[in-house]
Amino acid sequence: MMDTLEARKAELVTLLSDVPDDVPDLLPSASAIYARKVGRLTDALNGAQT
């Protein structure tokens, strides 16, 4: 059992070492999408008051 766990740990360490450190958490276009959606929401809310 312990040998299996140690082998799995070594496999996971190898996999994690191949991951680049500078991977963004969000899509590069996420801020533009968010801004567009907030703008639409603002327009919708302002239009409802007239």
PDB file of N, CA, C and O in Angstrom, chain B, residues numbered from 101:
ATOM      1  N   MET B 101       0.821  -1.197   0.000  1.00  0.00           N
ATOM      2  CA  MET B 101       0.000   0.000   0.000  1.00  0.00           C
ATOM      3  C   MET B 101       0.867   1.262   0.000  1.00  0.00           C
ATOM      4  O   MET B 101       0.616   2.190  -0.769  1.00  0.00           O
ATOM      5  N   MET B 102       1.874   1.294   0.854  1.00  0.00           N
ATOM      6  CA  MET B 102       2.727   2.467   0.960  1.00  0.00           C
ATOM      7  C   MET B 102       3.516   2.696  -0.324  1.00  0.00           C
ATOM      8  O   MET B 102       3.733   3.839  -0.725  1.00  0.00           O
ATOM      9  N   ASP B 103       3.944   1.617  -0.966  1.00  0.00           N
ATOM     10  CA  ASP B 103       4.675   1.745  -2.231  1.00  0.00           C
ATOM     11  C   ASP B 103       3.784   2.357  -3.304  1.00  0.00           C
ATOM     12  O   ASP B 103       4.244   3.162  -4.113  1.00  0.00           O
ATOM     13  N   THR B 104       2.518   1.980  -3.311  1.00  0.00           N
ATOM     14  CA  THR B 104       1.566   2.526  -4.274  1.00  0.00           C
ATOM     15  C   THR B 104       1.379   4.019  -4.053  1.00  0.00           C
ATOM     16  O   THR B 104       1.346   4.799  -5.005  1.00  0.00           O
ATOM     17  N   LEU B 105       1.258   4.409  -2.792  1.00  0.00           N
ATOM     18  CA  LEU B 105       1.085   5.829  -2.464  1.00  0.00           C
ATOM     19  C   LEU B 105       2.336   6.636  -2.812  1.00  0.00           C
ATOM     20  O   LEU B 105       2.230   7.749  -3.328  1.00  0.00           O
ATOM     21  N   GLU B 106       3.500   6.091  -2.538  1.00  0.00           N
ATOM     22  CA  GLU B 106       4.742   6.786  -2.872  1.00  0.00           C
ATOM     23  C   GLU B 106       4.896   6.935  -4.386  1.00  0.00           C
ATOM     24  O   GLU B 106       5.368   7.969  -4.860  1.00  0.00           O
ATOM     25  N   ALA B 107       4.507   5.929  -5.135  1.00  0.00           N
ATOM     26  CA  ALA B 107       4.574   5.999  -6.595  1.00  0.00           C
ATOM     27  C   ALA B 107       3.609   7.054  -7.110  1.00  0.00           C
ATOM     28  O   ALA B 107       3.939   7.814  -8.021  1.00  0.00           O
ATOM     29  N   ARG B 108       2.418   7.101  -6.530  1.00  0.00           N
ATOM     30  CA  ARG B 108       1.426   8.105  -6.947  1.00  0.00           C
ATOM     31  C   ARG B 108       1.912   9.508  -6.607  1.00  0.00           C
ATOM     32  O   ARG B 108       1.730  10.438  -7.392  1.00  0.00           O
ATOM     33  N   LYS B 109       2.528   9.662  -5.439  1.00  0.00           N
ATOM     34  CA  LYS B 109       3.064  10.959  -5.045  1.00  0.00           C
ATOM     35  C   LYS B 109       4.140  11.411  -6.030  1.00  0.00           C
ATOM     36  O   LYS B 109       4.156  12.572  -6.439  1.00  0.00           O
ATOM     37  N   ALA B 110       5.022  10.519  -6.407  1.00  0.00           N
ATOM     38  CA  ALA B 110       6.076  10.849  -7.370  1.00  0.00           C
ATOM     39  C   ALA B 110       5.468  11.246  -8.714  1.00  0.00           C
ATOM     40  O   ALA B 110       5.941  12.179  -9.363  1.00  0.00           O
ATOM     41  N   GLU B 111       4.421  10.538  -9.129  1.00  0.00           N
ATOM     42  CA  GLU B 111       3.739  10.865 -10.384  1.00  0.00           C
ATOM     43  C   GLU B 111       3.120  12.261 -10.318  1.00  0.00           C
ATOM     44  O   GLU B 111       3.234  13.038 -11.265  1.00  0.00           O
ATOM     45  N   LEU B 112       2.472  12.574  -9.211  1.00  0.00           N
ATOM     46  CA  LEU B 112       1.841  13.882  -9.058  1.00  0.00           C
ATOM     47  C   LEU B 112       2.872  15.008  -8.996  1.00  0.00           C
ATOM     48  O   LEU B 112       2.657  16.080  -9.562  1.00  0.00           O
ATOM     49  N   VAL B 113       3.977  14.768  -8.318  1.00  0.00           N
ATOM     50  CA  VAL B 113       5.036  15.774  -8.258  1.00  0.00           C
ATOM     51  C   VAL B 113       5.571  16.048  -9.652  1.00  0.00           C
ATOM     52  O   VAL B 113       5.827  17.200 -10.002  1.00  0.00           O
ATOM     53  N   THR B 114       5.742  15.004 -10.449  1.00  0.00           N
ATOM     54  CA  THR B 114       6.209  15.170 -11.826  1.00  0.00           C
ATOM     55  C   THR B 114       5.203  15.963 -12.640  1.00  0.00           C
ATOM     56  O   THR B 114       5.588  16.862 -13.387  1.00  0.00           O
ATOM     57  N   LEU B 115       3.932  15.651 -12.513  1.00  0.00           N
ATOM     58  CA  LEU B 115       2.897  16.376 -13.247  1.00  0.00           C
ATOM     59  C   LEU B 115       2.861  17.852 -12.848  1.00  0.00           C
ATOM     60  O   LEU B 115       2.734  18.728 -13.703  1.00  0.00           O
ATOM     61  N   LEU B 116       2.970  18.117 -11.566  1.00  0.00           N
ATOM     62  CA  LEU B 116       2.926  19.498 -11.086  1.00  0.00           C
ATOM     63  C   LEU B 116       4.164  20.287 -11.497  1.00  0.00           C
ATOM     64  O   LEU B 116       4.089  21.505 -11.658  1.00  0.00           O
ATOM     65  N   SER B 117       5.270  19.635 -11.664  1.00  0.00           N
ATOM     66  CA  SER B 117       6.485  20.354 -12.050  1.00  0.00           C
ATOM     67  C   SER B 117       6.420  20.822 -13.496  1.00  0.00           C
ATOM     68  O   SER B 117       7.166  21.717 -13.891  1.00  0.00           O
ATOM     69  N   ASP B 118       5.534  20.226 -14.289  1.00  0.00           N
ATOM     70  CA  ASP B 118       5.385  20.608 -15.689  1.00  0.00           C
ATOM     71  C   ASP B 118       4.427  21.776 -15.901  1.00  0.00           C
ATOM     72  O   ASP B 118       4.328  22.287 -17.017  1.00  0.00           O
ATOM     73  N   VAL B 119       3.727  22.206 -14.872  1.00  0.00           N
ATOM     74  CA  VAL B 119       2.750  23.286 -14.983  1.00  0.00           C
ATOM     75  C   VAL B 119       3.479  24.628 -14.924  1.00  0.00           C
ATOM     76  O   VAL B 119       4.250  24.864 -13.994  1.00  0.00           O
ATOM     77  N   PRO B 120       3.251  25.507 -15.897  1.00  0.00           N
ATOM     78  CA  PRO B 120       3.901  26.821 -15.835  1.00  0.00           C
ATOM     79  C   PRO B 120       3.363  27.645 -14.666  1.00  0.00           C
ATOM     80  O   PRO B 120       2.194  27.534 -14.296  1.00  0.00           O
ATOM     81  N   ASP B 121       4.230  28.467 -14.098  1.00  0.00           N
ATOM     82  CA  ASP B 121       3.849  29.277 -12.935  1.00  0.00           C
ATOM     83  C   ASP B 121       3.004  30.485 -13.297  1.00  0.00           C
ATOM     84  O   ASP B 121       2.282  31.009 -12.449  1.00  0.00           O
ATOM     85  N   ASP B 122       3.082  30.935 -14.537  1.00  0.00           N
ATOM     86  CA  ASP B 122       2.435  32.185 -14.909  1.00  0.00           C
ATOM     87  C   ASP B 122       1.104  32.008 -15.644  1.00  0.00           C
ATOM     88  O   ASP B 122       0.738  32.832 -16.482  1.00  0.00           O
ATOM     89  N   VAL B 123       0.397  30.948 -15.329  1.00  0.00           N
ATOM     90  CA  VAL B 123      -0.906  30.719 -15.957  1.00  0.00           C
ATOM     91  C   VAL B 123      -1.932  31.654 -15.316  1.00  0.00           C
ATOM     92  O   VAL B 123      -2.106  31.623 -14.097  1.00  0.00           O
ATOM     93  N   PRO B 124      -2.605  32.473 -16.099  1.00  0.00           N
ATOM     94  CA  PRO B 124      -3.592  33.384 -15.510  1.00  0.00           C
ATOM     95  C   PRO B 124      -4.806  32.617 -14.991  1.00  0.00           C
ATOM     96  O   PRO B 124      -5.182  31.578 -15.533  1.00  0.00           O
ATOM     97  N   ASP B 125      -5.400  33.144 -13.948  1.00  0.00           N
ATOM     98  CA  ASP B 125      -6.585  32.519 -13.371  1.00  0.00           C
ATOM     99  C   ASP B 125      -7.837  32.823 -14.184  1.00  0.00           C
ATOM    100  O   ASP B 125      -8.824  32.091 -14.104  1.00  0.00           O
ATOM    101  N   LEU B 126      -7.802  33.894 -14.963  1.00  0.00           N
ATOM    102  CA  LEU B 126      -8.941  34.306 -15.771  1.00  0.00           C
ATOM    103  C   LEU B 126      -8.548  34.376 -17.233  1.00  0.00           C
ATOM    104  O   LEU B 126      -7.371  34.500 -17.574  1.00  0.00           O
ATOM    105  N   LEU B 127      -9.525  34.296 -18.064  1.00  0.00           N
ATOM    106  CA  LEU B 127      -9.269  34.504 -19.481  1.00  0.00           C
ATOM    107  C   LEU B 127      -8.809  35.942 -19.699  1.00  0.00           C
ATOM    108  O   LEU B 127      -9.276  36.842 -19.000  1.00  0.00           O
ATOM    109  N   PRO B 128      -7.922  36.177 -20.633  1.00  0.00           N
ATOM    110  CA  PRO B 128      -7.464  37.545 -20.879  1.00  0.00           C
ATOM    111  C   PRO B 128      -8.603  38.493 -21.241  1.00  0.00           C
ATOM    112  O   PRO B 128      -8.522  39.690 -20.962  1.00  0.00           O
ATOM    113  N   SER B 129      -9.648  37.980 -21.851  1.00  0.00           N
ATOM    114  CA  SER B 129     -10.763  38.833 -22.263  1.00  0.00           C
ATOM    115  C   SER B 129     -11.847  38.945 -21.195  1.00  0.00           C
ATOM    116  O   SER B 129     -12.886  39.555 -21.444  1.00  0.00           O
ATOM    117  N   ALA B 130     -11.633  38.379 -20.029  1.00  0.00           N
ATOM    118  CA  ALA B 130     -12.671  38.373 -18.995  1.00  0.00           C
ATOM    119  C   ALA B 130     -13.048  39.788 -18.559  1.00  0.00           C
ATOM    120  O   ALA B 130     -14.225  40.064 -18.327  1.00  0.00           O
ATOM    121  N   SER B 131     -12.085  40.676 -18.446  1.00  0.00           N
ATOM    122  CA  SER B 131     -12.411  42.033 -17.997  1.00  0.00           C
ATOM    123  C   SER B 131     -13.262  42.762 -19.036  1.00  0.00           C
ATOM    124  O   SER B 131     -14.153  43.529 -18.672  1.00  0.00           O
ATOM    125  N   ALA B 132     -13.001  42.535 -20.315  1.00  0.00           N
ATOM    126  CA  ALA B 132     -13.810  43.172 -21.361  1.00  0.00           C
ATOM    127  C   ALA B 132     -15.228  42.607 -21.357  1.00  0.00           C
ATOM    128  O   ALA B 132     -16.194  43.352 -21.525  1.00  0.00           O
ATOM    129  N   ILE B 133     -15.354  41.306 -21.169  1.00  0.00           N
ATOM    130  CA  ILE B 133     -16.680  40.680 -21.108  1.00  0.00           C
ATOM    131  C   ILE B 133     -17.453  41.224 -19.907  1.00  0.00           C
ATOM    132  O   ILE B 133     -18.633  41.558 -20.020  1.00  0.00           O
ATOM    133  N   TYR B 134     -16.787  41.311 -18.768  1.00  0.00           N
ATOM    134  CA  TYR B 134     -17.419  41.825 -17.556  1.00  0.00           C
ATOM    135  C   TYR B 134     -17.873  43.270 -17.754  1.00  0.00           C
ATOM    136  O   TYR B 134     -18.995  43.624 -17.391  1.00  0.00           O
ATOM    137  N   ALA B 135     -17.007  44.100 -18.325  1.00  0.00           N
ATOM    138  CA  ALA B 135     -17.351  45.506 -18.549  1.00  0.00           C
ATOM    139  C   ALA B 135     -18.552  45.627 -19.479  1.00  0.00           C
ATOM    140  O   ALA B 135     -19.429  46.461 -19.256  1.00  0.00           O
ATOM    141  N   ARG B 136     -18.594  44.809 -20.506  1.00  0.00           N
ATOM    142  CA  ARG B 136     -19.717  44.836 -21.447  1.00  0.00           C
ATOM    143  C   ARG B 136     -21.013  44.432 -20.746  1.00  0.00           C
ATOM    144  O   ARG B 136     -22.055  45.052 -20.959  1.00  0.00           O
ATOM    145  N   LYS B 137     -20.950  43.407 -19.923  1.00  0.00           N
ATOM    146  CA  LYS B 137     -22.158  42.957 -19.215  1.00  0.00           C
ATOM    147  C   LYS B 137     -22.626  43.981 -18.186  1.00  0.00           C
ATOM    148  O   LYS B 137     -23.828  44.192 -18.024  1.00  0.00           O
ATOM    149  N   VAL B 138     -21.691  44.616 -17.492  1.00  0.00           N
ATOM    150  CA  VAL B 138     -22.063  45.656 -16.524  1.00  0.00           C
ATOM    151  C   VAL B 138     -22.683  46.838 -17.256  1.00  0.00           C
ATOM    152  O   VAL B 138     -23.649  47.428 -16.772  1.00  0.00           O
ATOM    153  N   GLY B 139     -22.141  47.186 -18.412  1.00  0.00           N
ATOM    154  CA  GLY B 139     -22.717  48.269 -19.209  1.00  0.00           C
ATOM    155  C   GLY B 139     -24.134  47.965 -19.640  1.00  0.00           C
ATOM    156  O   GLY B 139     -25.011  48.827 -19.575  1.00  0.00           O
ATOM    157  N   ARG B 140     -24.358  46.743 -20.078  1.00  0.00           N
ATOM    158  CA  ARG B 140     -25.724  46.343 -20.478  1.00  0.00           C
ATOM    159  C   ARG B 140     -26.672  46.363 -19.296  1.00  0.00           C
ATOM    160  O   ARG B 140     -27.819  46.793 -19.420  1.00  0.00           O
ATOM    161  N   LEU B 141     -26.198  45.900 -18.152  1.00  0.00           N
ATOM    162  CA  LEU B 141     -27.029  45.910 -16.956  1.00  0.00           C
ATOM    163  C   LEU B 141     -27.364  47.342 -16.549  1.00  0.00           C
ATOM    164  O   LEU B 141     -28.505  47.646 -16.199  1.00  0.00           O
ATOM    165  N   THR B 142     -26.372  48.210 -16.597  1.00  0.00           N
ATOM    166  CA  THR B 142     -26.593  49.617 -16.267  1.00  0.00           C
ATOM    167  C   THR B 142     -27.613  50.245 -17.209  1.00  0.00           C
ATOM    168  O   THR B 142     -28.522  50.951 -16.773  1.00  0.00           O
ATOM    169  N   ASP B 143     -27.455  49.981 -18.503  1.00  0.00           N
ATOM    170  CA  ASP B 143     -28.418  50.504 -19.481  1.00  0.00           C
ATOM    171  C   ASP B 143     -29.819  49.971 -19.215  1.00  0.00           C
ATOM    172  O   ASP B 143     -30.793  50.719 -19.299  1.00  0.00           O
ATOM    173  N   ALA B 144     -29.926  48.706 -18.900  1.00  0.00           N
ATOM    174  CA  ALA B 144     -31.233  48.105 -18.627  1.00  0.00           C
ATOM    175  C   ALA B 144     -31.868  48.704 -17.390  1.00  0.00           C
ATOM    176  O   ALA B 144     -33.064  48.996 -17.379  1.00  0.00           O
ATOM    177  N   LEU B 145     -31.076  48.888 -16.351  1.00  0.00           N
ATOM    178  CA  LEU B 145     -31.609  49.474 -15.123  1.00  0.00           C
ATOM    179  C   LEU B 145     -31.982  50.949 -15.306  1.00  0.00           C
ATOM    180  O   LEU B 145     -32.993  51.401 -14.769  1.00  0.00           O
ATOM    181  N   ASN B 146     -31.193  51.679 -16.039  1.00  0.00           N
ATOM    182  CA  ASN B 146     -31.516  53.086 -16.303  1.00  0.00           C
ATOM    183  C   ASN B 146     -32.738  53.203 -17.203  1.00  0.00           C
ATOM    184  O   ASN B 146     -33.536  54.125 -17.034  1.00  0.00           O
ATOM    185  N   GLY B 147     -32.898  52.309 -18.133  1.00  0.00           N
ATOM    186  CA  GLY B 147     -34.050  52.329 -19.028  1.00  0.00           C
ATOM    187  C   GLY B 147     -35.341  51.987 -18.294  1.00  0.00           C
ATOM    188  O   GLY B 147     -36.415  52.449 -18.681  1.00  0.00           O
ATOM    189  N   ALA B 148     -35.246  51.183 -17.242  1.00  0.00           N
ATOM    190  CA  ALA B 148     -36.429  50.798 -16.486  1.00  0.00           C
ATOM    191  C   ALA B 148     -36.972  51.948 -15.653  1.00  0.00           C
ATOM    192  O   ALA B 148     -38.144  51.935 -15.276  1.00  0.00           O
ATOM    193  N   GLN B 149     -36.142  52.940 -15.361  1.00  0.00           N
ATOM    194  CA  GLN B 149     -36.584  54.054 -14.504  1.00  0.00           C
ATOM    195  C   GLN B 149     -37.299  55.138 -15.301  1.00  0.00           C
ATOM    196  O   GLN B 149     -37.965  55.987 -14.709  1.00  0.00           O
ATOM    197  N   THR B 150     -37.180  55.133 -16.618  1.00  0.00           N
ATOM    198  CA  THR B 150     -37.791  56.211 -17.401  1.00  0.00           C
ATOM    199  C   THR B 150     -39.243  55.945 -17.696  1.00  0.00           C
ATOM    200  O   THR B 150     -39.900  56.759 -18.346  1.00  0.00           O
TER     201      THR B 150
END
